[in-house]
Amino acid sequence: VYMDSLQVRSNQCQGHVAKDYSFNGKVVATVVLTATFTYDGSTAKATGAYGSHSVASGWSYSGESTWCSGSTARLTATVSGSGHSIPVSLSLTCSPSGTLS
């Protein structure tokens, strides 16, 4: 999990989490979820989320969905190739103090 920016004055932060997906020992896709949050010391709220990705030749990425629920941002999608489908799932959560996990 990486903190991209932190605006203490306005209690906003942005971060991202990246995950590699492999098949037969080879990384076939890398997916990144980036999200923004607000927090106030007692609560936190995910306010936006978007995904990015790269895939190996012969593989495809489809069905991406991103959404926010409470203090958590989520992404789901599917990576397909070589007759196989790999489910993708990423999440990023902000604590009331602005810590991402």
N, C-alpha and C positions, 0 to 999 in steps of 0.2 A: 504494500500500500504506500502510495506516494502523496505527500501534500504538495499541491501545485502552487497554491497561494493562500494567504491568510490575511484577512482584514479585521484586525482586533477591534478597531473602533466601531465597525458596523456589525461585528460578530458574524462574519461570513467566512466560509472557507471553501476551497475546491481541491479535490484530490482525484487520483485515479488508481486503479488496480489492473494489473495485466496478468494474463494466464496463457500458457502454452498448451496446445492440445496435440497429442502425438498418436501415431499409428505405426505399429511395427518398429518402434524405436526411433521414428523420425518425426520431428515437429512438422505438422501439416497446417497449423493455424496458430496465430497469436491474436488474442482478442483483448481489447482494452475497454473498460468502463470508466467514464469520467463523470463526476457528479459534483453538484454544488449544494451547500447546506447553510442553514442559519442556526444559531444556538444562543442561549442566553444564560447559561449557568444552571438552569433547572430543566430545560427541555432542549431538544434539537429537532430540526425538520429538514428532510431532503427536499430541495426545491427544483432540481433539474437533473437530468441524466441523458447521456448519449454514448453511443458505442462507436468504436473503430476497429478495424481488423486487417490482417494480411493473411493470405492463404497460399499454400504451395501449388505449383502447377498441377493441374488435374483434379484439384479440390475446389469446392464451392462453399459459399457461406450464404445462408438464407434464413428467413423467418425471424429476423431480429425483433425483439420487443424490449423496450426499456420503460421502467416506471418507478415511481417513488411511493413509498408507504411509510408514514411516520418518519423515523430518523434513518431509514434505509433506502438506498437506491439499488435497483436490480436490473439485470440484463439476462435474457435467454435467447438462444438462437440454435442453429444446427449447422454443423460442418459435415459435408458429404463428399465422398470420393472412394474409388476402388471398391464400389459396391457396399460401402459401409456408411453409416450415419453416426456422428458423434454429437451428443447433446452438450450444449454450452450453457453454463450458468455462472454468473458473477454477481457479487453483491458488495456494497460499500456502506458502512454505517458510521455515523457521527455521534459522539457522546455529547452530553450537555456542556462539556467544557471545551469542545472543539477538537477532540482527538478522533482520528479516523482509524477504522479497523475493518 
